[in-house]
């Protein structure tokens, strides 16, 4: 008898453990659903749904989120008397745009609520809250009535969520979410919702604070990591965005959508080599839609360009620009494409795509883009093109920095377009009259035109510049060039006193200066033997 009793006790304990384990599994499935881990939720809930109405209900909700409303309808129909599953059928009606049927189901369900029964109203309200077409104000009324009967956390969550659908309802939504966190300070889902509300209000400090709380209270919740990556990305803090999306990716189900989001963040954070490899793996292992293939091909090409694989980058970007809808190609994409052509010394193509990028840019100040292009041509020693882009920059933004004016003039000078260079440095002096380089290079450009120093038009500018800089230690070479021109002018005018003064200036800088030596030789007495002919011109 005692043996039999022990066996009965063991069987009862085993049955209790099975029920407890089943309940745990249902709750873990619900948690996965709440954290948008739908594949895992479906796997956990499917074997439990046949005998557990709650598991069946959440299985149906999961199928809806996975885009299979027809199958979800079949699931909900398995428990036609259960309030949760009845509300599921209302959701299907709303999804199918049958608003009248949805309203009929929710009204009928809510009417079954009694003095101490509230769950029917809560589920009726849920059907409206998490679909479109129903009346959110009716959902608010049902939630509030349910809360008079039971101060339930999930009801507060639903009430907060439906308030967010009503214009001006953010404050009431916050009140309900905060009510949850007062009751349960570690409710990660409610903390995430609070973070969402602050995100909508653009209060970034509060956003970060609450998403961090959501992360810390439940490290398995992936949602705040994804949300924080969006916050940091919005603020162009791409390294921090990548850190958060990486953690989200580790906790997520690694769906194709998750992978593409992770790829975007890698690229924006300029982890280009990593992004190129990840993109290639995606193309090799995943079945991509046309839009996904286009995006991944573009990221692959641009990442390869920055990672140093210019040949493969060009191949993939040619494909991207061929298959992408032109209206979706960004200004930056054209400019990056132009940079790649520049790397490959395909300057005509580079200029073409740079120009397309600029033409499509609606930004008020394009200075950074113009400067980037100008510097790229300067690095390739294509000085006329560089001058052209600096000119575009200055015309679009006359108040730009002095250095842009300087480089416009210098690029024209190095292109041997001396007349244009003179005009550029005149404009530089007018805009920035205290800028010594403007005066010096104005003189330098005039001296290049007057290479024989016959007009001496550059002299006033060199003299003015020398007065400005004084005995500048770091300008010795420029000073020598100025003195050489002034010396040559004095020589041509036979001004012995000035010649002597400028010869001393040059000798102090460079005793072996070639012009100095030529003039010294030319000025020797007529009886002395001459080694060289008199000087004929200065330096350009």
KACOR-V516926 format. One record per backbone hydrogen bond with DSSP energy under -0.5 kcal/mol. CO is the residue of the C=O (numbers start at 1). NH is the residue of the N-H. If there is no record, write none. Layout:
BEGIN
CO;NH  CO;NH
END
This chain:
BEGIN
1;5  2;6  3;7  4;8  5;9  6;10  7;11  8;12  9;13  10;14  11;15  12;16  13;17  14;18  15;19  16;20  17;21  18;22  19;23  20;24  21;25  22;26  23;27  24;28  25;29  26;30  27;31  28;32  29;33  30;34  31;35  32;37  33;36  36;38  37;41  38;42  39;43  40;44  41;45  42;46  43;47  45;48  45;49  46;50  48;51  48;52  51;53  52;56  53;57  54;58  55;59  56;60  57;61  58;62  59;63  60;64  61;65  62;66  63;68  64;67  68;72  69;73  70;74  71;75  72;76  73;77  75;78  76;79  77;80  79;82  82;86  83;87  84;88  85;89  86;90  87;91  88;92  89;93  90;94  91;95  92;96  93;98  94;97  97;99  98;102  99;103  100;104  101;105  102;106  103;107  104;108  105;109  106;110  107;111  109;112  110;113  116;118  118;121  118;122  119;123  120;124  121;125  122;126  123;127  124;128  125;129  126;130  128;131  134;136  135;138  135;139  136;140  137;141  138;142  139;143  140;144  141;145  142;146  143;147  144;148  145;148  145;149  146;149  146;150  150;152  152;156  153;157  154;158  155;159  156;160  157;161  158;162  159;163  160;164  162;165  163;166  166;169  169;173  170;174  171;175  172;176  173;177  174;178  175;179  176;180  177;181  178;182  179;183  180;184  184;187  186;188  187;191  188;192  189;193  190;194  191;195  192;196  193;197  194;198  195;199  196;200  197;201  198;203  199;202  202;204  203;207  204;208  205;209  206;210  207;211  208;212  209;213  210;214  211;215  212;216  213;217  214;218  218;221  220;222  222;226  223;227  224;228  225;229  226;230  227;231  228;232  229;233  230;234  231;235  232;237  233;236  236;238  237;241  238;242  239;243  240;244  241;245  242;246  243;247  244;248  245;249  246;250  247;251  248;252  255;259  256;260  257;261  258;262  259;263  260;264  261;265  262;266  263;267  264;268  265;269  266;271  267;270  270;272  271;275  272;276  273;277  274;278  275;279  276;280  277;281  278;282  279;283  280;284  281;285  282;286  286;288  289;293  290;294  291;295  292;296  293;297  294;298  295;299  296;300  297;301  298;302  299;303  300;304  301;305  302;306  303;307  304;308  304;309  308;310  309;313  310;314  311;315  312;316  313;317  314;318  315;319  316;320  317;321  318;322  319;323  320;324  325;328  326;329  328;330  330;334  331;335  332;336  333;337  334;338  335;339  336;340  337;341  338;342  339;343  340;344  341;346  342;345  345;347  346;350  347;351  348;352  349;353  350;354  351;355  352;356  353;357  354;358  355;359  356;360  358;361  360;362  364;366  366;370  367;371  368;372  369;373  370;374  371;375  372;376  373;377  374;378  375;379  376;380  377;382  378;381  381;383  382;386  383;387  384;388  385;389  386;390  387;391  388;392  389;393  390;394  391;395  392;396  393;397  397;400  401;404  401;405  402;406  403;407  404;408  405;409  406;410  407;411  408;412  409;413  410;414  411;415  412;417  413;416  416;418  417;421  418;422  419;423  420;424  421;425  422;426  423;427  424;428  425;429  426;430  427;431  428;432  432;435  434;436  435;438  435;439  436;440  437;441  438;442  439;443  440;444  441;445  442;446  443;447  444;448  445;449  446;450  448;451  449;451  450;453  451;538  456;459  458;461  458;462  459;463  460;464  461;465  462;466  463;467  464;468  465;469  466;470  470;472  472;475  473;476  475;479  476;480  477;481  478;482  479;483  480;484  481;485  482;486  483;487  484;488  485;489  486;490  487;491  488;492  489;493  490;495  491;494  494;496  495;499  496;500  497;501  498;502  499;503  500;504  501;505  502;506  503;507  504;508  505;509  506;509  506;510  510;513  513;517  514;518  515;519  516;520  517;521  518;522  519;523  521;524  525;528
END
